[in-house]
Amino acid sequence: MSHSAPTPSHDWDRRAFIGFLAASPIAGGLPEVARRILAAPAQQQHALITEAGQALEVFDFESAAQNKMPPAHWAYVATGVDNEDTLRANRTGFQRFGLRARRLIDVSRMDLGITLFGQQFDSPVFICPTGSNKLAHAEGEVAVARAAKAKNTLQMLSTVATTSIEDAIAARGAPVWYQLYPPRDWEACKKMVKRVEAAGSTVLVLTADLNPGSDRITLDRGRRADTRKCETCHESAGGGRGGGLGDMKRKPMFDGLGPDMLPYTYPSVTWELIKKLRDTVKMRIIVKGIATREDAALAIKHGLDGVYVSNHGGRADDGGRSSIETLPEIVAEVKSRVPVLFDSGVRRGTDVVKALALGADAVGIGRPYLWGLGAFGQPGVEKVLDLIRVETITAMRHVGATSVKSIPRSAVVASGRG
Ligand SMILES: Cc1cc2nc3c(=O)[nH]c(=O)nc-3n(C[C@H](O)[C@H](O)[C@H](O)COP(=O)(O)O)c2cc1C
């Protein structure tokens, strides 16, 4: 993918294979409609879905959402940074690991449940915090919360959500974890986290990977390509990068904090913030954006309750290292002392099982549920969760595991491919 128009991140090998199949004699016996579908480029095949139930894989939602969403909003979801090397690496990184299939094990009864900090979920797959969900669908984070409730799935709400933590928790009917971009002004930050705790959120997820800055070129190109008058819905007074004061007006978590809360990511933030947060709220605190063993060790040293391995879905640094390749060194450092959460690039059940086998306790998805939301609202998010669940079950069965905890480390090996 270049940094021109965003394209579906689907595998090109498959497209080439389908083209070959369509042209081959074996396609001769297929009905005309099936032949046309097989002959169409992958993007058009995915665009054929008109309701959530038709989706065969999460990528079906990618082009359906792209078709429905305005170019600037789509670009916000699709963007990486700079050359988008990390964004691409997040997908190819999974090919560097293979799953070792085991046979003739009774895998008829499957249990995908997990427990994190005393909260029970029906799936190891969780909903990552993403900003401004109303840009994908009018119901935004509330639709996501309802889907999370229907599937008893962990949801994290972003500081820059377009729904308040109070409304998200009401729609989820259970605690939603809160992702924190700490306002630079400490009084504003204190007010924000106390509000979150009072609302019933139990875990603070401090995002640490955007502080150095991120240059989102695809997003800026999408904004230029969008001919609508954005000011009719929201001001974007930040000069294009990261939103500004005007944009914050529609972010309910900034209500009443005053202008000192900006910018919400800044380069001088350090580990010292953890102690201040600890002294302010009783919530569990985990740090999101850990990519090295050194920082995992510091997270433990600073008494964090969990380590969240992530490169922000390739939206923070463009160092080109995939998130899944960072997981083993972090798991080795943490030594099961605290839960390890993982995200970035997860699109398949096999990705989920690879991450779990490498030692993650839970695995997050970002863009896939936004595709579902943008395409069809709550039913789209639910179907995305269903598809990944079904694929995860199949992949677990192939490695001979009937529960998340019973997936052995030996289920995954470095394949050297990709
Ligand atoms: C549109 C979009 C908005 C995001 N907003 C936030 C955010 O506000 N806070 C945060 O910590 N991470 C944010 N992220 C990163 C996600 O939490 C997550 O780390 C990432 O999406 C996982 O990668 P994936 O999209 O490849 O699944 C965002 C990601 C996307 C795609």
The ligand as a Gaussian input file, in Angstrom:
#p B3LYP/6-31G(d) Opt

LIG

0 1
 C       -9.564000       5.051000      13.927000
 C       -8.716000       4.664000      15.091000
 C       -8.744000       5.464000      16.228000
 C       -7.966000       5.103000      17.330000
 N       -8.048000       5.874000      18.459000
 C       -7.346000       5.498000      19.563000
 C       -7.480000       6.225000      20.780000
 O       -8.217000       7.187000      20.858000
 N       -6.749000       5.805000      21.840000
 C       -5.908000       4.724000      21.784000
 O       -5.253000       4.375000      22.774000
 N       -5.796000       4.001000      20.639000
 C       -6.489000       4.367000      19.552000
 N       -6.388000       3.620000      18.405000
 C       -5.560000       2.393000      18.407000
 C       -6.375000       1.190000      18.846000
 O       -6.697000       1.256000      20.211000
 C       -5.605000      -0.107000      18.588000
 O       -4.369000      -0.047000      19.254000
 C       -5.417000      -0.409000      17.109000
 O       -6.523000      -0.008000      16.354000
 C       -5.180000      -1.899000      16.891000
 O       -4.799000      -2.148000      15.585000
 P       -5.808000      -2.594000      14.420000
 O       -6.591000      -1.394000      14.019000
 O       -4.864000      -3.059000      13.355000
 O       -6.674000      -3.705000      14.963000
 C       -7.140000       3.959000      17.278000
 C       -7.134000       3.157000      16.143000
 C       -7.920000       3.502000      15.055000
 C       -7.912000       2.602000      13.850000

